[in-house]
Amino acid sequence: MLVLTRRLGESIFIGDQIRIKVVAVGRDRIRLGIEAPVGVRVDRREVYERLLAEGGLNSTEPAEWVGGDTAPTMADEVKGKVKSVDDTKNQFVMTDAAGKDITIHLNRHGKVFINDKAAKLSDLQAGDEVTTTCEVRNEQHHASEVRAIGKNK
C-alpha cells in the first residue's frame, strides 16, 4: 500500500484520469473530492461491501458520492477582494477577477488567516485580497480555509 501525506487543498492523481483532493479536514474526519471518468464507480467501503455481498457490482446504477445525495464540485481556490463581511451569518462577499460577486460561507471548522496569522472572519475588511479553498454544494460556495492579505493588519 502506498501511503501519502497531503494537506488541505492538495491532490493526488491515479493515472491521468482520477484526481483525489483533500477538501476539508475536521477533528476526526477528512473530506475528499474525487474526479473520475463517468464509467468509474466511486463508492465508500461500506457501500462497496454491501454491493459485493448482494452481487451488484456489475450494476449500471451511478455510484454513491461521499457526503450526500449530490456530488459536490471539486474544491478549488477562488481569489478576489473582500466586498463585505457578515460574521453573524458566517459569510462574506468577495469580488473575483471577472468582477463577479460571490458569497462565501465559512465552514463550521473553517480557518481564517490574515497575513499568515490565525484570525477571525470578523477581522476581514473590505478590500482585503483573499484566496479561499472552497467547494460548491447546492450552488453555494463553502470555504474550509480563507487566506487574506490585509493592508492595515
C-alpha positions as CSV (number, residue, x, y, z in Angstrom):
1,M,0.0,0.0,0.0
2,L,1.3,3.4,-0.9
3,V,0.8,5.9,1.9
4,L,0.9,9.7,1.0
5,T,0.7,12.8,3.1
6,R,-1.4,15.6,1.8
7,R,-2.5,19.0,3.2
8,L,-5.8,20.8,2.8
9,G,-6.2,21.7,-0.9
10,E,-3.6,19.3,-2.1
11,S,-4.3,16.5,-4.6
12,I,-3.0,13.1,-5.7
13,F,-3.6,11.6,-9.2
14,I,-4.2,8.0,-10.1
15,G,-3.1,7.7,-13.7
16,D,-4.1,10.7,-15.7
17,Q,-7.9,10.4,-15.2
18,I,-8.5,10.2,-11.5
19,R,-7.9,13.1,-9.1
20,I,-8.4,12.9,-5.3
21,K,-8.2,16.2,-3.4
22,V,-8.4,17.0,0.3
23,V,-11.2,19.5,0.5
24,A,-11.8,19.7,4.3
25,V,-10.1,18.5,7.5
26,G,-12.0,18.1,10.7
27,R,-11.1,16.7,14.2
28,D,-11.5,13.0,13.3
29,R,-12.5,13.2,9.6
30,I,-11.3,14.3,6.3
31,R,-13.4,15.1,3.2
32,L,-12.2,14.1,-0.2
33,G,-13.2,15.3,-3.6
34,I,-12.9,12.8,-6.3
35,E,-12.8,13.4,-10.1
36,A,-13.1,10.3,-12.2
37,P,-14.4,9.4,-15.6
38,V,-18.1,8.7,-15.8
39,G,-17.7,4.9,-16.2
40,V,-15.6,4.6,-13.0
41,R,-17.6,3.7,-9.8
42,V,-16.6,5.6,-6.7
43,D,-18.1,4.1,-3.5
44,R,-17.5,4.2,0.2
45,R,-16.2,1.0,1.6
46,E,-19.5,0.0,3.3
47,V,-21.4,0.6,0.1
48,Y,-18.8,-1.4,-1.9
49,E,-19.1,-4.3,0.6
50,R,-22.9,-4.3,0.5
51,L,-22.9,-4.3,-3.3
52,L,-20.3,-7.1,-3.2
53,A,-22.5,-9.2,-0.8
54,E,-25.6,-8.5,-3.0
55,G,-23.8,-9.4,-6.2
56,G,-24.5,-5.9,-7.5
57,L,-21.0,-4.7,-8.5
58,N,-21.8,-5.0,-12.2
59,S,-24.7,-2.7,-11.7
60,T,-25.1,0.3,-14.1
61,E,-26.6,2.4,-11.2
62,P,-24.5,5.5,-10.5
63,A,-22.0,5.3,-7.7
64,E,-22.8,7.0,-4.4
65,W,-20.9,10.1,-3.6
66,V,-19.2,10.6,-0.2
67,G,-21.0,13.3,1.8
68,G,-24.6,13.2,0.5
69,D,-27.0,12.8,-2.4
70,T,-25.5,15.3,-4.7
71,A,-21.9,15.2,-5.8
72,P,-20.0,18.4,-4.7
73,T,-18.0,20.3,-7.2
74,M,-14.3,19.7,-6.7
75,A,-12.8,22.1,-4.1
76,D,-10.7,24.7,-5.7
77,E,-9.2,28.1,-4.9
78,V,-11.2,31.2,-5.5
79,K,-9.4,34.5,-5.5
80,G,-10.6,38.1,-5.2
81,K,-11.2,41.0,-2.9
82,V,-13.5,41.2,0.1
83,K,-16.5,43.4,-0.6
84,S,-18.4,42.9,2.7
85,V,-18.4,40.6,5.8
86,D,-21.4,39.3,7.8
87,D,-19.9,37.3,10.7
88,T,-23.4,36.8,12.2
89,K,-24.1,34.6,9.1
90,N,-20.5,33.3,9.0
91,Q,-20.1,34.5,5.4
92,F,-18.6,37.2,3.3
93,V,-18.9,38.6,-0.2
94,M,-15.9,38.8,-2.5
95,T,-15.5,40.1,-6.0
96,D,-13.4,37.8,-8.3
97,A,-11.1,38.9,-11.1
98,A,-14.0,38.9,-13.6
99,G,-15.9,41.4,-11.4
100,K,-18.5,38.7,-10.2
101,D,-19.6,38.9,-6.6
102,I,-19.5,35.6,-4.8
103,T,-20.9,34.8,-1.4
104,I,-18.6,32.6,0.6
105,H,-19.9,30.6,3.6
106,L,-17.2,29.6,6.1
107,N,-17.5,26.0,7.2
108,R,-18.0,25.4,10.9
109,H,-14.4,24.3,11.4
110,G,-13.1,26.6,8.6
111,K,-9.9,28.6,9.3
112,V,-9.2,32.2,8.5
113,F,-5.6,33.6,8.2
114,I,-4.7,37.2,7.6
115,N,-1.1,37.8,6.6
116,D,-0.4,34.2,7.6
117,K,-1.6,34.6,11.2
118,A,-4.8,32.9,12.6
119,A,-7.7,35.3,12.6
120,K,-11.5,35.5,12.8
121,L,-13.9,36.1,9.9
122,S,-14.9,39.4,11.5
123,D,-11.2,40.5,11.1
124,L,-11.6,40.6,7.3
125,Q,-12.1,44.0,5.8
126,A,-13.4,45.3,2.5
127,G,-10.5,45.5,0.1
128,D,-8.5,42.6,1.6
129,E,-7.2,40.3,-1.1
130,V,-8.4,36.7,-0.3
131,T,-7.7,33.2,-1.6
132,T,-10.4,30.7,-0.4
133,T,-10.3,26.9,-0.6
134,C,-13.9,26.0,-1.1
135,E,-16.3,23.6,-2.8
136,V,-19.7,24.3,-4.3
137,R,-22.7,22.5,-2.8
138,N,-26.3,23.3,-3.7
139,E,-25.0,26.3,-5.7
140,Q,-23.3,27.8,-2.6
141,H,-19.6,28.3,-2.0
142,H,-18.4,26.7,1.3
143,A,-14.9,27.5,2.4
144,S,-12.7,25.4,4.5
145,E,-9.9,28.0,4.5
146,V,-9.6,31.7,3.8
147,R,-6.2,33.3,3.4
148,A,-6.2,37.1,3.3
149,I,-3.6,39.8,2.7
150,G,-4.6,42.7,4.8
151,K,-3.1,46.1,4.2
152,N,-3.7,47.5,7.7
153,K,-3.0,44.4,9.7
